[in-house]
Amino acid sequence: MSTVLVLVEHGDGTPSKSSLELLTLARRIGDPAAVVYGDADTSVIGQIGQYGAAAVYAVTSPDPDAYRPAVVATALTDLAGRTAPAAVLIGSNAVGKEIAARVAVRLGSGIVTDAVDVHATPDGPVATQSVFAGAWITESQVRRGAPVITVRPNAVVPEPAPANPVVEPVEVSLPDDMVNPRIVAQRPRAGTGRPDLLDANVVVAGGRGVGSADGFVLVERLADVLGGAVGASRAATDLAWAPHELQVGQTGKTVAPQLYLAFGISGAIQHRAGMQGSRTIVAVNKDPKAPIFQIADFGVVGDLHSILPALIDEIAKRKG
């Protein structure tokens, strides 16, 4: 089978859940070869191997301040030239899409973004996309060059397939004739202790119906009790009850957790476009005609200010 290059993101000695999903998808269309940027310790390599990576390309840059997307894109382009992959799979986040675009341009290949599935055909890989706010499902196939595909997190459940990866160091040299951005300063984001919104199995989201910033604190408390991430509608972020980085929807992030709980969110099409791929949707709203109930698996018509505290207490009681 042909090689499939998979860009693996990692931190704190652990590959991201979305990267393990990519390795699972890669096995459907070829032999996964993981591309890891930065310090990949034995723990990361071992976990990658558990999900089917027979090869690991450990990418380093001689310039630690070089702009990461430029370095990774150069490495992927060089590796694609060496391995003639069936596809290049990358996580569908802001950095991943930038890397994918750079790689596709340099390879002269077609690109498919925000795929929710990938499968093999005799004519090459086919990517499934959810488009037009989820109203249509399309299947796309690249006709020129190695397909570059970005895949949404939570598109598939990671499935182990143990392998013993062979690690090959790859040192990247950026071309002198290319504009090479540099990092001049960086500030780490303050940690919340919650999982990343895109990777979370559980997302608890609040909208205008929570009523205030104090009301939104209840949403955060429930997320913490469930070990989930916090999401918000655009209305909640515009009112500064939650940061814009937590916005779910057409102009925010697209999530597909196992469980999505929506409190005080009416369910406008723009918000539904960012969460209707969730496995199970639970909605709480005092308006029985709220559009969110049209896609909810379970709906509760009632006052969230009474329901949320009771739910938090009950879950905490059962956990402990």
N, C-alpha and C positions, 0 to 999 in steps of 0.2 A: 504494500500500500504506500501511497505517497505521504510525504511529511506534511504535517500541519503545524505551522509556527503559532505558538500561543504566548502572548505577552502576559507574564505573571506579575501581579502586584503583591507586595509583601511588606510587613512591618512588625516589629517586636518578635521576630522569629517565627512568624506565621504567615502563610500565603492567604490572600483575601478569599472569602467564600466565593465571590464572583469568578475568581481565577480558577478555582476548582470546578466551577460550573463550565468554564470554557474548555478545560481539559476533558470533561465528560462529553461535551458536544464534539470536540475534535476527534474523539475515538469513533464517531459515527462516519467520518469522512476520510480518515487516514490515521497515521501514526503521530501522536502528539509529541512535539519538541518544544519544551518550555524555554522562553527567553526571559531571563531575570536580570534586572538592572540593579547595581549596587551590591552591598555585602549580602550574599546569599549564604547563610551558614548551613551546617549539616542538617539542622532541624528543618529548615525551609526545603532543602533539596529532598530530604527523606519524605516529607509530606507531599511534595510534588510527585515523587515516584509512586506513592500510594494511589495516586489518581491517574496513573497511566503514562506519565512522561518517561519515555525511554532515553531521551537525551535532554540535557540542560545546557543552554548557552549562557554562561555567566558574563554579563557585559560590564566592562569598566571603562571609565573615561580618564585620560591623563590630566584633565582639567576638572577639579571638583566643583568649580563654579560655573561650568558650562550649563546651558539651559537643557534640562532633562529631556523634553520632547524632541529637541533637535538631535541629541545623542542617541536616544532610543530609536528614533525613526531612521537614522543612518545605519544603526546596527541591524535593524530588521530588513532594511533594503539590501545591505550586503549579504545577510544570511539568505534572503530570498533568491539572490543571484546565485548562491552556492548550492542551495537545496532544491530549487524549483518546486516550491510547496503547492499542495492542492489548494491551500487557502492560508490566510493570515487572520487569526482571531484576536480581537482586542476588546476589552471592557468598554461599554458605551457610557463613559462619563466625559467630563469636559476635557481632561488631559488625554484620555484614550482617543477621543474623536480628533483631537489635533494631531496626535501621532499617526492615526489612521489616514488622515488627509495627506499628510506629508509623504507617507509611504506610498499611497496610491499614485500621487503625482510623480514621484521618482521612478516607480515601476512602470508607469503608463498603464496602470490597471484600473478596472472599475471598482467602485466602492459601494457597499450596502451598509447603512447605519441603522441602529436601533432594532436589530433583528431579535426575534423572540424564539427562534428555532432555526436549526440548520440540519439538513439531511443530504445524503449522497444520491446522485443519479448517474446514469451512464455518461451523461454530458458534463458532469461536474457538480460541485455543491450548489444547493438551492437554499436560499435564506427566506424565512417567513417573517413578515413584518405586520404589525398592527398599525394602520394608518387612518387618517381623517378622524382623529379623536376616538379611535377604536371602532369606527363604523364599518371598516373594511379590513379584511385580511388579504394580504398579497404575498405572492411568491416571486422572488427576484433571483436572477442568475446573471453573473458577470460573464460577458462574452469575450473580453479582451484581457489577457494577462492573468496573474494570480489574484483571485478574489480577495479583497480586503474587507473584512466584515466586523462591525462592532456589534456586540450582543448586550442586551439589557440585563442587569442583575436579576436574579431570581427567575430566570427563564427556564431553568431546569434544576432538578435536584441532583447535587453532586453524587456520583456513584464511584466507589473505590474500584481500582483495577491495578493491583500492585505490580510494579516494575522496578528494575534496578537501573536507575538512570546513569548514563555516562556523562560526566561534567566536562565541558570544554570552555576554557577561558576565552573571551573575545574582547580585545581592546580596540576601542573606536578612535579613529582620528578624523576630526571634522575637516572637510575640504577647505583650503585657504580661500577659494573663490566664493564660498558661501557666507551669507550674513549669519554670524554666530552670536545670538543673544547671550548675555551672561547674567547670572544672579548677583545683584549688588547688595541685597539685604533680604532677609526673610524672618518671619515671626510665626512661631508655631501657634496653632489655634488652641485656645483653652479647652482642655478636656472636660467632658460632661459625665464620663463613665457609661454613656449609653452607646449602643451599636450605631454604626453609620446608617443614615436613612436609606441609602440605596441597597444596602446589604441585609437590612434587618428582616427577621422572620415575622416580627410583630411591629405594627405601626399604629400608634394612637394619635389621631389628628383632631384638631379643634378648628372651629370656624367662628363666624361672627356671632353665632348663637351662644357662645360661652359668656358673652356680655362684657368682659373686661379682662385686663391683664391678670387680675387676681383669679378670675374664673379659669384662665388658661393654666394657672398653676395646678389645678385639679387634673388637667390633661397630662401634665408632666408627671404628676404623682402616680397616676395609673400606669403610665409608660414604665416608670421605675419599678413598680410592683410586678409588672409582667416581664421585665427585662427587655423592653422594646424601645424603639426609637420614637421620637416626637415628630409629627408632621403638622402642617397648617394649611388652611386655604389662603388664597390671595387676600381676601378681606381681612383675615387675622394678621397677616404680615404687614399689610398697608396701614393697619391701626397700631403697628409696633408692639403687638402682644407677643409676637414671635419673630425671630430673625428671618430675613428673606431666604436664607440658605435652607430653611425648613419647608419652603413652599412646595406643595404638591399640585401638579396640574400642567396644563398646556404650556404655560410660561414659566413653570417651575421644574421640579423633578418628576420623573416617571418611576413609580415603585410597583412592585408586584410581590408583596409579602405573603406569607401563609395566612396571616390574619390582619385585617385592616379595620380598625374601629374609628368611626366618624361621629364626632359629637358637635352638634350645632352647625353642621355643614349642610346647606340646602341641596347641593349636588348639581350645580350648573355644569354644562357640558365641558367647560374648560377644566374644571376640577376632575370630573370623571375621566377625562382623557389621561390623567396622570396616575390613576389608581384602579381602574376597572379591571385590570389584569390580575388583581389580588385573588388568592385562592378562596378565601372566605371574607365576606364584607358584613360588618355589623354596624347599623346606623341607629343613632338616637337623635330624635328631633321632635319638637312639640307640634310641628305642622304635619298632619297626616298626608298632605298632598306634596310634600317635598320630593323633588325628582330623585334624590338619593335612594329612596325606597324602591325605585324601579329596578335597581341593580343590586340591592342588598340581599344577602342570603337570610339575614335576620334583621328585623326592624322593631324598634321600640318607640312608640309615640308617648312622649312624656317630657317632664322637666329634667334636663340633664343635671341641674344643680342639686336635685335630690337623688338622681340615679347614680351619678359619679361617686359621691362620697360613700354611698351604700355598697357599690361595687368594689371600691378600693378596700373598704373594711372587710368585706366577705372574702376577697382573694387573699388579703394579708392573713386572715384568720385561718384559711385552709392551708396556706403555705407554712403556717407556723406555729 
